[in-house]
């Protein structure tokens, strides 16, 4: 339940934010406030996902080698790699681009970056769909 709530809040919120940025004619200051509110929720969601993901990995793997020896482990590793890319881009957006939202160029750069972040998050969901269809390693 924690993973689903965290993923829904993060990816769903990102989709709403990216759509709003793409259609926005709001002043940069309003956009900055919206991004700041989302960033706090996304950070909390990322923490929930990290903790629940570590717990699931611990429950269903006998050793670290299961992450590359089994199909399930390879899919999980791919998901984690994509998730790290999404989180890294989110951190970049938060720390580097959000402070630039006082300008139209800053808003444009964030629009582009948020769209890429959302595309990567979609790939995480695709890999998750594959992952849940695979047999888990015996723990």
N, CA, C and O atoms as CSV, one atom per row, in Angstrom:
chain,resi,resn,atom,element,x,y,z
A,1,UNK,N,N,0.830,-1.191,0.000
A,1,UNK,CA,C,0.000,0.000,0.000
A,1,UNK,C,C,0.878,1.261,0.000
A,1,UNK,O,O,0.577,2.229,-0.699
A,2,UNK,N,N,1.954,1.245,0.779
A,2,UNK,CA,C,2.847,2.402,0.840
A,2,UNK,C,C,3.460,2.737,-0.504
A,2,UNK,O,O,3.569,3.903,-0.882
A,3,UNK,N,N,3.864,1.683,-1.229
A,3,UNK,CA,C,4.463,1.917,-2.549
A,3,UNK,C,C,3.452,2.511,-3.503
A,3,UNK,O,O,3.760,3.438,-4.252
A,4,UNK,N,N,2.237,1.974,-3.476
A,4,UNK,CA,C,1.221,2.479,-4.406
A,4,UNK,C,C,0.866,3.926,-4.077
A,4,UNK,O,O,0.695,4.747,-4.979
A,5,UNK,N,N,0.758,4.234,-2.801
A,5,UNK,CA,C,0.443,5.612,-2.410
A,5,UNK,C,C,1.579,6.550,-2.794
A,5,UNK,O,O,1.344,7.634,-3.327
A,6,UNK,N,N,2.810,6.129,-2.521
A,6,UNK,CA,C,3.960,6.959,-2.857
A,6,UNK,C,C,4.095,7.184,-4.354
A,6,UNK,O,O,4.342,8.302,-4.805
A,7,UNK,N,N,3.930,6.107,-5.120
A,7,UNK,CA,C,4.040,6.225,-6.578
A,7,UNK,C,C,2.915,7.073,-7.154
A,7,UNK,O,O,3.132,7.879,-8.059
A,8,UNK,N,N,1.723,6.885,-6.626
A,8,UNK,CA,C,0.579,7.664,-7.116
A,8,UNK,C,C,0.776,9.141,-6.858
A,8,UNK,O,O,0.539,9.973,-7.735
A,9,UNK,N,N,1.213,9.466,-5.648
A,9,UNK,CA,C,1.432,10.869,-5.304
A,9,UNK,C,C,2.535,11.479,-6.155
A,9,UNK,O,O,2.394,12.591,-6.664
A,10,UNK,N,N,3.622,10.754,-6.306
A,10,UNK,CA,C,4.767,11.285,-7.038
A,10,UNK,C,C,4.456,11.388,-8.538
A,10,UNK,O,O,4.522,12.476,-9.109
A,11,UNK,N,N,4.123,10.276,-9.166
A,11,UNK,CA,C,3.934,10.272,-10.619
A,11,UNK,C,C,2.652,11.008,-11.003
A,11,UNK,O,O,2.629,11.749,-11.986
A,12,UNK,N,N,1.592,10.805,-10.230
A,12,UNK,CA,C,0.350,11.525,-10.515
A,12,UNK,C,C,0.529,13.022,-10.353
A,12,UNK,O,O,0.072,13.805,-11.186
A,13,UNK,N,N,1.192,13.413,-9.282
A,13,UNK,CA,C,1.463,14.839,-9.069
A,13,UNK,C,C,2.357,15.406,-10.156
A,13,UNK,O,O,2.157,16.536,-10.602
A,14,UNK,N,N,3.344,14.625,-10.587
A,14,UNK,CA,C,4.232,15.067,-11.665
A,14,UNK,C,C,3.457,15.245,-12.962
A,14,UNK,O,O,3.685,16.201,-13.703
A,15,UNK,N,N,2.536,14.318,-13.235
A,15,UNK,CA,C,1.727,14.442,-14.457
A,15,UNK,C,C,0.875,15.709,-14.420
A,15,UNK,O,O,0.783,16.431,-15.413
A,16,UNK,N,N,0.257,15.971,-13.278
A,16,UNK,CA,C,-0.552,17.190,-13.137
A,16,UNK,C,C,0.332,18.429,-13.279
A,16,UNK,O,O,-0.028,19.381,-13.971
A,17,UNK,N,N,1.487,18.408,-12.620
A,17,UNK,CA,C,2.400,19.555,-12.690
A,17,UNK,C,C,2.896,19.779,-14.118
A,17,UNK,O,O,2.876,20.907,-14.611
A,18,UNK,N,N,3.339,18.710,-14.784
A,18,UNK,CA,C,3.866,18.849,-16.149
A,18,UNK,C,C,2.784,19.342,-17.106
A,18,UNK,O,O,3.048,20.177,-17.972
A,19,UNK,N,N,1.577,18.828,-16.951
A,19,UNK,CA,C,0.466,19.292,-17.792
A,19,UNK,C,C,0.172,20.761,-17.521
A,19,UNK,O,O,-0.044,21.543,-18.447
A,20,UNK,N,N,0.166,21.125,-16.254
A,20,UNK,CA,C,-0.067,22.526,-15.894
A,20,UNK,C,C,1.019,23.439,-16.424
A,20,UNK,O,O,0.733,24.548,-16.876
A,21,UNK,N,N,2.264,22.985,-16.376
A,21,UNK,CA,C,3.364,23.795,-16.902
A,21,UNK,C,C,3.237,23.963,-18.414
A,21,UNK,O,O,3.496,25.041,-18.950
A,22,UNK,N,N,2.841,22.904,-19.089
A,22,UNK,CA,C,2.723,22.963,-20.545
A,22,UNK,C,C,1.626,23.926,-20.988
A,22,UNK,O,O,1.736,24.555,-22.040
A,23,UNK,N,N,0.584,24.039,-20.198
A,23,UNK,CA,C,-0.555,24.873,-20.572
A,23,UNK,C,C,-0.560,26.223,-19.867
A,23,UNK,O,O,-1.434,27.053,-20.120
A,24,UNK,N,N,0.384,26.441,-19.007
A,24,UNK,CA,C,0.331,27.601,-18.122
A,24,UNK,C,C,0.649,28.913,-18.821
A,24,UNK,O,O,1.564,29.019,-19.638
A,25,UNK,N,N,-0.140,29.888,-18.463
A,25,UNK,CA,C,0.175,31.265,-18.847
A,25,UNK,C,C,0.283,32.094,-17.566
A,25,UNK,O,O,0.258,33.325,-17.593
A,26,UNK,N,N,0.406,31.369,-16.427
A,26,UNK,CA,C,0.517,32.024,-15.134
A,26,UNK,C,C,1.870,32.715,-15.002
A,26,UNK,O,O,2.836,32.340,-15.666
A,27,UNK,N,N,1.929,33.712,-14.152
A,27,UNK,CA,C,3.219,34.350,-13.892
A,27,UNK,C,C,4.204,33.342,-13.289
A,27,UNK,O,O,3.805,32.374,-12.642
A,28,UNK,N,N,5.468,33.587,-13.510
A,28,UNK,CA,C,6.517,32.696,-13.028
A,28,UNK,C,C,6.444,32.512,-11.515
A,28,UNK,O,O,6.743,31.421,-11.029
A,29,UNK,N,N,6.061,33.527,-10.759
A,29,UNK,CA,C,5.987,33.419,-9.296
A,29,UNK,C,C,4.945,32.383,-8.877
A,29,UNK,O,O,5.186,31.612,-7.947
A,30,UNK,N,N,3.790,32.351,-9.547
A,30,UNK,CA,C,2.759,31.352,-9.231
A,30,UNK,C,C,3.250,29.959,-9.582
A,30,UNK,O,O,3.008,29.010,-8.836
A,31,UNK,N,N,3.936,29.828,-10.707
A,31,UNK,CA,C,4.500,28.543,-11.106
A,31,UNK,C,C,5.508,28.074,-10.068
A,31,UNK,O,O,5.531,26.893,-9.719
A,32,UNK,N,N,6.335,28.974,-9.574
A,32,UNK,CA,C,7.337,28.618,-8.559
A,32,UNK,C,C,6.661,28.092,-7.299
A,32,UNK,O,O,7.127,27.108,-6.726
A,33,UNK,N,N,5.574,28.723,-6.852
A,33,UNK,CA,C,4.861,28.250,-5.658
A,33,UNK,C,C,4.288,26.853,-5.892
A,33,UNK,O,O,4.350,26.000,-5.006
A,34,UNK,N,N,3.741,26.623,-7.062
A,34,UNK,CA,C,3.175,25.318,-7.386
A,34,UNK,C,C,4.269,24.243,-7.379
A,34,UNK,O,O,4.069,23.148,-6.854
A,35,UNK,N,N,5.405,24.562,-7.955
A,35,UNK,CA,C,6.514,23.611,-8.008
A,35,UNK,C,C,7.044,23.332,-6.605
A,35,UNK,O,O,7.359,22.185,-6.290
A,36,UNK,N,N,7.147,24.331,-5.776
A,36,UNK,CA,C,7.617,24.132,-4.398
A,36,UNK,C,C,6.685,23.207,-3.626
A,36,UNK,O,O,7.151,22.328,-2.901
A,37,UNK,N,N,5.381,23.392,-3.770
A,37,UNK,CA,C,4.415,22.519,-3.080
A,37,UNK,C,C,4.561,21.075,-3.570
A,37,UNK,O,O,4.561,20.137,-2.772
A,38,UNK,N,N,4.683,20.911,-4.874
A,38,UNK,CA,C,4.841,19.565,-5.416
A,38,UNK,C,C,6.152,18.937,-4.952
A,38,UNK,O,O,6.190,17.748,-4.639
A,39,UNK,N,N,7.220,19.722,-4.904
A,39,UNK,CA,C,8.535,19.185,-4.526
A,39,UNK,C,C,8.510,18.569,-3.135
A,39,UNK,O,O,9.109,17.518,-2.912
A,40,UNK,N,N,7.827,19.211,-2.205
A,40,UNK,CA,C,7.743,18.670,-0.849
A,40,UNK,C,C,7.019,17.324,-0.849
A,40,UNK,O,O,7.449,16.385,-0.179
A,41,UNK,N,N,5.925,17.231,-1.596
A,41,UNK,CA,C,5.172,15.970,-1.674
A,41,UNK,C,C,5.995,14.897,-2.390
A,41,UNK,O,O,5.988,13.735,-1.982
A,42,UNK,N,N,6.695,15.277,-3.444
A,42,UNK,CA,C,7.502,14.316,-4.192
A,42,UNK,C,C,8.636,13.774,-3.333
A,42,UNK,O,O,8.952,12.587,-3.410
A,43,UNK,N,N,9.248,14.614,-2.525
A,43,UNK,CA,C,10.335,14.174,-1.650
A,43,UNK,C,C,9.823,13.162,-0.631
A,43,UNK,O,O,10.474,12.145,-0.392
A,44,UNK,N,N,8.677,13.423,-0.034
A,44,UNK,CA,C,8.083,12.473,0.912
A,44,UNK,C,C,7.738,11.164,0.214
A,44,UNK,O,O,7.975,10.086,0.759
A,45,UNK,N,N,7.185,11.251,-0.979
A,45,UNK,CA,C,6.824,10.048,-1.742
A,45,UNK,C,C,8.058,9.230,-2.097
A,45,UNK,O,O,8.031,8.001,-2.021
A,46,UNK,N,N,9.129,9.895,-2.479
A,46,UNK,CA,C,10.359,9.192,-2.819
A,46,UNK,C,C,10.884,8.425,-1.601
A,46,UNK,O,O,11.384,7.309,-1.740
A,47,UNK,N,N,10.773,9.017,-0.420
A,47,UNK,CA,C,11.193,8.334,0.801
A,47,UNK,C,C,10.367,7.085,1.067
A,47,UNK,O,O,10.910,6.042,1.433
A,48,UNK,N,N,9.058,7.189,0.885
A,48,UNK,CA,C,8.169,6.030,1.063
A,48,UNK,C,C,8.539,4.939,0.068
A,48,UNK,O,O,8.619,3.766,0.433
A,49,UNK,N,N,8.766,5.319,-1.189
A,49,UNK,CA,C,9.123,4.335,-2.214
A,49,UNK,C,C,10.460,3.666,-1.913
A,49,UNK,O,O,10.607,2.457,-2.093
A,50,UNK,N,N,11.417,4.438,-1.461
A,50,UNK,CA,C,12.729,3.880,-1.134
A,50,UNK,C,C,12.615,2.857,-0.010
A,50,UNK,O,O,13.136,1.747,-0.123
A,51,UNK,N,N,11.939,3.224,1.066
A,51,UNK,CA,C,11.809,2.312,2.205
A,51,UNK,C,C,11.018,1.055,1.848
A,51,UNK,O,O,11.413,-0.050,2.219
A,52,UNK,N,N,9.922,1.214,1.142
A,52,UNK,CA,C,9.121,0.039,0.793
A,52,UNK,C,C,9.843,-0.836,-0.236
A,52,UNK,O,O,9.732,-2.061,-0.199
A,53,UNK,N,N,10.573,-0.211,-1.143
A,53,UNK,CA,C,11.348,-0.978,-2.120
A,53,UNK,C,C,12.470,-1.777,-1.473
A,53,UNK,O,O,12.713,-2.927,-1.841
A,54,UNK,N,N,13.148,-1.172,-0.515
A,54,UNK,CA,C,14.200,-1.895,0.207
A,54,UNK,C,C,13.604,-3.056,1.002
A,54,UNK,O,O,14.173,-4.147,1.052
A,55,UNK,N,N,12.462,-2.807,1.616
A,55,UNK,CA,C,11.802,-3.876,2.369
A,55,UNK,C,C,11.389,-5.031,1.479
A,55,UNK,O,O,11.582,-6.192,1.840
A,56,UNK,N,N,10.822,-4.728,0.322
A,56,UNK,CA,C,10.403,-5.773,-0.612
A,56,UNK,C,C,11.609,-6.560,-1.118
A,56,UNK,O,O,11.563,-7.787,-1.214
A,57,UNK,N,N,12.674,-5.855,-1.439
A,57,UNK,CA,C,13.887,-6.524,-1.913
A,57,UNK,C,C,14.429,-7.459,-0.839
A,57,UNK,O,O,14.821,-8.587,-1.137
A,58,UNK,N,N,14.452,-7.004,0.391
A,58,UNK,CA,C,14.951,-7.810,1.497
A,58,UNK,C,C,14.085,-9.059,1.693
A,58,UNK,O,O,14.606,-10.142,1.955
A,59,UNK,N,N,12.752,-8.903,1.565
A,59,UNK,CA,C,11.838,-10.031,1.764
A,59,UNK,C,C,11.946,-11.095,0.671
A,59,UNK,O,O,11.808,-12.286,0.953
A,60,UNK,N,N,12.190,-10.677,-0.565
A,60,UNK,CA,C,12.090,-11.604,-1.687
A,60,UNK,C,C,13.409,-12.015,-2.313
A,60,UNK,O,O,13.407,-12.699,-3.336
A,61,UNK,N,N,14.503,-11.632,-1.752
A,61,UNK,CA,C,15.792,-12.071,-2.285
A,61,UNK,C,C,16.591,-12.757,-1.186
A,61,UNK,O,O,16.553,-12.358,-0.022
A,62,UNK,N,N,17.310,-13.793,-1.582
A,62,UNK,CA,C,18.170,-14.496,-0.625
A,62,UNK,C,C,19.538,-13.838,-0.536
A,62,UNK,O,O,20.181,-13.856,0.514
A,63,UNK,N,N,19.977,-13.255,-1.651
A,63,UNK,CA,C,21.283,-12.599,-1.671
A,63,UNK,C,C,21.260,-11.490,-2.727
A,63,UNK,O,O,20.362,-11.424,-3.566
A,64,UNK,N,N,22.262,-10.633,-2.658
A,64,UNK,CA,C,22.355,-9.549,-3.631
A,64,UNK,C,C,22.465,-10.087,-5.049
A,64,UNK,O,O,22.041,-9.432,-6.001
A,65,UNK,N,N,23.038,-11.287,-5.191
A,65,UNK,CA,C,23.205,-11.840,-6.542
A,65,UNK,C,C,21.866,-12.135,-7.214
A,65,UNK,O,O,21.803,-12.247,-8.438
A,66,UNK,N,N,20.787,-12.263,-6.421
A,66,UNK,CA,C,19.464,-12.441,-7.026
A,66,UNK,C,C,19.091,-11.255,-7.914
A,66,UNK,O,O,18.243,-11.386,-8.797
A,67,UNK,N,N,19.718,-10.102,-7.688
A,67,UNK,CA,C,19.408,-8.915,-8.490
A,67,UNK,C,C,19.932,-9.022,-9.922
A,67,UNK,O,O,19.493,-8.266,-10.789
A,68,UNK,N,N,20.842,-9.924,-10.184
A,68,UNK,CA,C,21.292,-10.107,-11.560
A,68,UNK,C,C,21.183,-11.564,-12.023
A,68,UNK,O,O,21.313,-11.837,-13.216
A,69,UNK,N,N,20.947,-12.507,-11.097
A,69,UNK,CA,C,20.826,-13.924,-11.462
A,69,UNK,C,C,19.414,-14.301,-11.919
A,69,UNK,O,O,19.256,-15.222,-12.720
A,70,UNK,N,N,18.404,-13.619,-11.432
A,70,UNK,CA,C,17.026,-13.999,-11.738
A,70,UNK,C,C,16.378,-12.959,-12.652
A,70,UNK,O,O,16.789,-11.799,-12.683
A,71,UNK,N,N,15.363,-13.394,-13.393
A,71,UNK,CA,C,14.627,-12.440,-14.234
A,71,UNK,C,C,14.004,-11.342,-13.372
A,71,UNK,O,O,14.061,-10.160,-13.709
A,72,UNK,N,N,13.412,-11.756,-12.262
A,72,UNK,CA,C,12.784,-10.802,-11.354
A,72,UNK,C,C,13.808,-9.772,-10.865
A,72,UNK,O,O,13.532,-8.573,-10.829
A,73,UNK,N,N,14.986,-10.259,-10.491
A,73,UNK,CA,C,16.036,-9.369,-10.004
A,73,UNK,C,C,16.536,-8.412,-11.074
A,73,UNK,O,O,16.803,-7.245,-10.786
A,74,UNK,N,N,16.665,-8.891,-12.305
A,74,UNK,CA,C,17.095,-8.016,-13.398
A,74,UNK,C,C,16.036,-6.950,-13.693
A,74,UNK,O,O,16.362,-5.791,-13.947
A,75,UNK,N,N,14.771,-7.358,-13.654
A,75,UNK,CA,C,13.694,-6.372,-13.860
A,75,UNK,C,C,13.688,-5.360,-12.713
A,75,UNK,O,O,13.517,-4.162,-12.942
A,76,UNK,N,N,13.873,-5.836,-11.490
A,76,UNK,CA,C,13.939,-4.924,-10.342
A,76,UNK,C,C,15.123,-3.972,-10.476
A,76,UNK,O,O,15.004,-2.782,-10.188
A,77,UNK,N,N,16.259,-4.497,-10.912
A,77,UNK,CA,C,17.442,-3.646,-11.106
A,77,UNK,C,C,17.188,-2.583,-12.171
A,77,UNK,O,O,17.599,-1.434,-12.008
A,78,UNK,N,N,16.516,-2.955,-13.258
A,78,UNK,CA,C,16.177,-1.978,-14.301
A,78,UNK,C,C,15.240,-0.915,-13.735
A,78,UNK,O,O,15.397,0.275,-14.008
A,79,UNK,N,N,14.262,-1.360,-12.941
A,79,UNK,CA,C,13.329,-0.411,-12.329
A,79,UNK,C,C,14.079,0.545,-11.400
A,79,UNK,O,O,13.832,1.751,-11.419
A,80,UNK,N,N,14.982,0.014,-10.598
A,80,UNK,CA,C,15.745,0.867,-9.680
A,80,UNK,C,C,16.612,1.866,-10.433
A,80,UNK,O,O,16.729,3.022,-10.026
A,81,UNK,N,N,17.221,1.423,-11.532
A,81,UNK,CA,C,18.054,2.328,-12.327
A,81,UNK,C,C,17.203,3.467,-12.903
A,81,UNK,O,O,17.593,4.634,-12.850
A,82,UNK,N,N,16.045,3.113,-13.448
A,82,UNK,CA,C,15.148,4.150,-13.980
A,82,UNK,C,C,14.653,5.066,-12.868
A,82,UNK,O,O,14.560,6.280,-13.049
A,83,UNK,N,N,14.338,4.481,-11.723
A,83,UNK,CA,C,13.871,5.275,-10.591
A,83,UNK,C,C,14.943,6.252,-10.125
A,83,UNK,O,O,14.639,7.388,-9.761
A,84,UNK,N,N,16.191,5.811,-10.136
A,84,UNK,CA,C,17.287,6.718,-9.780
A,84,UNK,C,C,17.414,7.859,-10.788
A,84,UNK,O,O,17.704,8.993,-10.405
A,85,UNK,N,N,17.200,7.568,-12.069
A,85,UNK,CA,C,17.219,8.627,-13.082
A,85,UNK,C,C,16.093,9.636,-12.842
A,85,UNK,O,O,16.305,10.847,-12.915
A,86,UNK,N,N,14.900,9.121,-12.556
A,86,UNK,CA,C,13.754,10.001,-12.286
A,86,UNK,C,C,14.037,10.856,-11.060
A,86,UNK,O,O,13.824,12.068,-11.074
A,87,UNK,N,N,14.518,10.216,-9.999
A,87,UNK,CA,C,14.808,10.950,-8.759
A,87,UNK,C,C,15.921,11.972,-8.975
A,87,UNK,O,O,15.851,13.090,-8.464
A,88,UNK,N,N,16.940,11.590,-9.728
A,88,UNK,CA,C,18.035,12.518,-10.011
A,88,UNK,C,C,17.573,13.720,-10.812
A,88,UNK,O,O,17.972,14.851,-10.533
A,89,UNK,N,N,16.732,13.479,-11.807
A,89,UNK,CA,C,16.198,14.585,-12.599
A,89,UNK,C,C,15.273,15.447,-11.752
A,89,UNK,O,O,15.262,16.671,-11.882
A,90,UNK,N,N,14.496,14.803,-10.884
A,90,UNK,CA,C,13.643,15.561,-9.972
A,90,UNK,C,C,14.461,16.443,-9.042
A,90,UNK,O,O,14.097,17.591,-8.789
A,91,UNK,N,N,15.561,15.910,-8.534
A,91,UNK,CA,C,16.439,16.700,-7.662
A,91,UNK,C,C,17.052,17.867,-8.437
A,91,UNK,O,O,17.158,18.979,-7.919
A,92,UNK,N,N,17.453,17.603,-9.681
A,92,UNK,CA,C,17.985,18.672,-10.534
A,92,UNK,C,C,16.934,19.755,-10.739
A,92,UNK,O,O,17.225,20.944,-10.615
A,93,UNK,N,N,15.710,19.334,-11.053
A,93,UNK,CA,C,14.625,20.305,-11.253
A,93,UNK,C,C,14.411,21.142,-10.002
A,93,UNK,O,O,14.243,22.360,-10.075
A,94,UNK,N,N,14.419,20.482,-8.864
A,94,UNK,CA,C,14.143,21.151,-7.588
A,94,UNK,C,C,15.260,22.125,-7.215
A,94,UNK,O,O,15.004,23.276,-6.861
A,95,UNK,N,N,16.497,21.645,-7.299
A,95,UNK,CA,C,17.625,22.461,-6.824
A,95,UNK,C,C,18.144,23.458,-7.857
A,95,UNK,O,O,18.578,24.550,-7.490
A,96,UNK,N,N,18.109,23.107,-9.126
A,96,UNK,CA,C,18.698,23.962,-10.170
A,96,UNK,C,C,17.675,24.795,-10.937
A,96,UNK,O,O,17.901,25.975,-11.204
A,97,UNK,N,N,16.553,24.174,-11.288
A,97,UNK,CA,C,15.606,24.884,-12.153
A,97,UNK,C,C,14.560,25.678,-11.382
A,97,UNK,O,O,14.151,26.751,-11.827
A,98,UNK,N,N,14.123,25.173,-10.242
A,98,UNK,CA,C,13.113,25.903,-9.467
A,98,UNK,C,C,13.591,27.308,-9.096
A,98,UNK,O,O,12.806,28.251,-9.197
A,99,UNK,N,N,14.838,27.486,-8.674
A,99,UNK,CA,C,15.278,28.856,-8.369
A,99,UNK,C,C,15.290,29.790,-9.585
A,99,UNK,O,O,15.339,31.009,-9.420
A,100,UNK,N,N,15.245,29.242,-10.794
A,100,UNK,CA,C,15.261,30.050,-12.012
A,100,UNK,C,C,13.856,30.407,-12.500
A,100,UNK,O,O,13.701,30.987,-13.575
A,101,UNK,N,N,12.832,30.064,-11.714
A,101,UNK,CA,C,11.460,30.259,-12.174
A,101,UNK,C,C,11.011,31.710,-12.178
A,101,UNK,O,O,9.862,31.991,-12.520
A,102,UNK,N,N,11.866,32.623,-11.816
A,102,UNK,CA,C,11.519,34.031,-11.893
A,102,UNK,C,C,11.542,34.554,-13.317
A,102,UNK,O,O,11.139,35.688,-13.575
A,103,UNK,N,N,12.014,33.726,-14.241
A,103,UNK,CA,C,12.093,34.158,-15.642
A,103,UNK,C,C,11.303,33.209,-16.531
A,103,UNK,O,O,11.049,32.061,-16.168
A,104,UNK,N,N,10.918,33.706,-17.701
A,104,UNK,CA,C,10.208,32.864,-18.660
A,104,UNK,C,C,11.096,31.722,-19.148
A,104,UNK,O,O,10.610,30.621,-19.407
A,105,UNK,N,N,12.405,31.986,-19.274
A,105,UNK,CA,C,13.327,30.939,-19.705
A,105,UNK,C,C,13.392,29.829,-18.658
A,105,UNK,O,O,13.465,28.650,-19.005
A,106,UNK,N,N,13.365,30.202,-17.385
A,106,UNK,CA,C,13.373,29.207,-16.314
A,106,UNK,C,C,12.137,28.320,-16.369
A,106,UNK,O,O,12.233,27.107,-16.185
A,107,UNK,N,N,10.984,28.916,-16.619
A,107,UNK,CA,C,9.736,28.150,-16.736
A,107,UNK,C,C,9.823,27.223,-17.947
A,107,UNK,O,O,9.424,26.062,-17.859
A,108,UNK,N,N,10.330,27.708,-19.061
A,108,UNK,CA,C,10.466,26.881,-20.266
A,108,UNK,C,C,11.399,25.692,-20.013
A,108,UNK,O,O,11.101,24.570,-20.422
A,109,UNK,N,N,12.510,25.935,-19.351
A,109,UNK,CA,C,13.460,24.854,-19.057
A,109,UNK,C,C,12.832,23.817,-18.132
A,109,UNK,O,O,13.041,22.616,-18.307
A,110,UNK,N,N,12.061,24.281,-17.145
A,110,UNK,CA,C,11.408,23.348,-16.235
A,110,UNK,C,C,10.331,22.542,-16.971
A,110,UNK,O,O,10.162,21.353,-16.700
A,111,UNK,N,N,9.616,23.166,-17.881
A,111,UNK,CA,C,8.614,22.440,-18.680
A,111,UNK,C,C,9.266,21.263,-19.401
A,111,UNK,O,O,8.772,20.137,-19.351
A,112,UNK,N,N,10.363,21.536,-20.059
A,112,UNK,CA,C,11.068,20.498,-20.812
A,112,UNK,C,C,11.573,19.401,-19.891
A,112,UNK,O,O,11.388,18.216,-20.169
A,113,UNK,N,N,12.207,19.790,-18.804
A,113,UNK,CA,C,12.765,18.818,-17.876
A,113,UNK,C,C,11.678,17.994,-17.198
A,113,UNK,O,O,11.849,16.790,-17.007
A,114,UNK,N,N,10.569,18.618,-16.832
A,114,UNK,CA,C,9.465,17.893,-16.205
A,114,UNK,C,C,8.861,16.884,-17.177
A,114,UNK,O,O,8.448,15.802,-16.761
A,115,UNK,N,N,8.803,17.220,-18.455
A,115,UNK,CA,C,8.288,16.279,-19.457
A,115,UNK,C,C,9.199,15.055,-19.572
A,115,UNK,O,O,8.715,13.930,-19.691
A,116,UNK,N,N,10.509,15.273,-19.538
A,116,UNK,CA,C,11.456,14.152,-19.582
A,116,UNK,C,C,11.327,13.312,-18.310
A,116,UNK,O,O,11.330,12.083,-18.368
A,117,UNK,N,N,11.214,13.976,-17.174
A,117,UNK,CA,C,11.039,13.264,-15.902
A,117,UNK,C,C,9.768,12.409,-15.942
A,117,UNK,O,O,9.774,11.268,-15.479
A,118,UNK,N,N,8.703,12.945,-16.482
A,118,UNK,CA,C,7.451,12.204,-16.578
A,118,UNK,C,C,7.593,11.012,-17.527
A,118,UNK,O,O,7.060,9.940,-17.240
A,119,UNK,N,N,8.289,11.172,-18.637
A,119,UNK,CA,C,8.503,10.053,-19.570
A,119,UNK,C,C,9.293,8.940,-18.888
A,119,UNK,O,O,8.972,7.764,-19.054
A,120,UNK,N,N,10.318,9.299,-18.125
A,120,UNK,CA,C,11.091,8.293,-17.387
A,120,UNK,C,C,10.229,7.613,-16.324
A,120,UNK,O,O,10.337,6.404,-16.118
A,121,UNK,N,N,9.383,8.377,-15.657
A,121,UNK,CA,C,8.484,7.804,-14.647
A,121,UNK,C,C,7.521,6.812,-15.309
A,121,UNK,O,O,7.196,5.778,-14.724
A,122,UNK,N,N,7.069,7.122,-16.517
A,122,UNK,CA,C,6.211,6.192,-17.255
A,122,UNK,C,C,6.959,4.886,-17.519
A,122,UNK,O,O,6.379,3.807,-17.393
A,123,UNK,N,N,8.236,4.973,-17.884
A,123,UNK,CA,C,9.035,3.763,-18.105
A,123,UNK,C,C,9.164,2.950,-16.819
A,123,UNK,O,O,9.170,1.720,-16.863
A,124,UNK,N,N,9.266,3.627,-15.676
A,124,UNK,CA,C,9.294,2.920,-14.387
A,124,UNK,C,C,8.008,2.117,-14.221
A,124,UNK,O,O,8.046,0.972,-13.770
A,125,UNK,N,N,6.877,2.707,-14.582
A,125,UNK,CA,C,5.603,2.003,-14.470
A,125,UNK,C,C,5.526,0.816,-15.426
A,125,UNK,O,O,4.971,-0.224,-15.072
A,126,UNK,N,N,6.071,0.956,-16.621
A,126,UNK,CA,C,6.103,-0.151,-17.583
A,126,UNK,C,C,6.931,-1.303,-17.026
A,126,UNK,O,O,6.500,-2.455,-17.058
A,127,UNK,N,N,8.115,-0.992,-16.517
A,127,UNK,CA,C,8.976,-2.031,-15.949
A,127,UNK,C,C,8.318,-2.653,-14.714
A,127,UNK,O,O,8.461,-3.853,-14.477
A,128,UNK,N,N,7.613,-1.860,-13.942
A,128,UNK,CA,C,6.884,-2.392,-12.787
A,128,UNK,C,C,5.834,-3.402,-13.240
A,128,UNK,O,O,5.664,-4.449,-12.614
A,129,UNK,N,N,5.133,-3.089,-14.323
A,129,UNK,CA,C,4.156,-4.030,-14.874
A,129,UNK,C,C,4.804,-5.345,-15.268
A,129,UNK,O,O,4.236,-6.413,-15.039
A,130,UNK,N,N,5.975,-5.274,-15.851
A,130,UNK,CA,C,6.725,-6.494,-16.210
A,130,UNK,C,C,7.143,-7.222,-14.942
A,130,UNK,O,O,7.022,-8.444,-14.851
A,131,UNK,N,N,7.628,-6.480,-13.977
A,131,UNK,CA,C,8.144,-7.047,-12.728
A,131,UNK,C,C,7.073,-7.847,-11.989
A,131,UNK,O,O,7.348,-8.944,-11.502
A,132,UNK,N,N,5.882,-7.320,-11.904
A,132,UNK,CA,C,4.843,-8.032,-11.149
A,132,UNK,C,C,4.362,-9.291,-11.875
A,132,UNK,O,O,3.736,-10.150,-11.253
A,133,UNK,N,N,4.639,-9.419,-13.167
A,133,UNK,CA,C,4.247,-10.599,-13.914
A,133,UNK,C,C,5.286,-11.716,-13.817
A,133,UNK,O,O,5.011,-12.854,-14.199
A,134,UNK,N,N,6.468,-11.398,-13.313
A,134,UNK,CA,C,7.540,-12.383,-13.225
A,134,UNK,C,C,7.481,-13.126,-11.892
A,134,UNK,O,O,7.053,-12.567,-10.882
A,135,UNK,N,N,7.912,-14.387,-11.894
A,135,UNK,CA,C,7.961,-15.101,-10.619
A,135,UNK,C,C,9.053,-14.521,-9.728
A,135,UNK,O,O,10.162,-14.234,-10.178
A,136,UNK,N,N,8.710,-14.358,-8.458
A,136,UNK,CA,C,9.681,-13.821,-7.498
A,136,UNK,C,C,10.656,-14.925,-7.116
A,136,UNK,O,O,10.301,-16.104,-7.103
A,137,UNK,N,N,11.878,-14.536,-6.806
A,137,UNK,CA,C,12.825,-15.544,-6.327
A,137,UNK,C,C,12.333,-16.116,-4.990
A,137,UNK,O,O,11.667,-15.425,-4.219
A,138,UNK,N,N,12.659,-17.344,-4.735
A,138,UNK,CA,C,12.249,-17.973,-3.465
A,138,UNK,C,C,13.084,-17.382,-2.333
A,138,UNK,O,O,14.314,-17.365,-2.390
A,139,UNK,N,N,12.394,-16.902,-1.309
A,139,UNK,CA,C,13.111,-16.326,-0.170
A,139,UNK,C,C,13.133,-17.312,0.970
A,139,UNK,O,O,13.691,-17.020,2.027
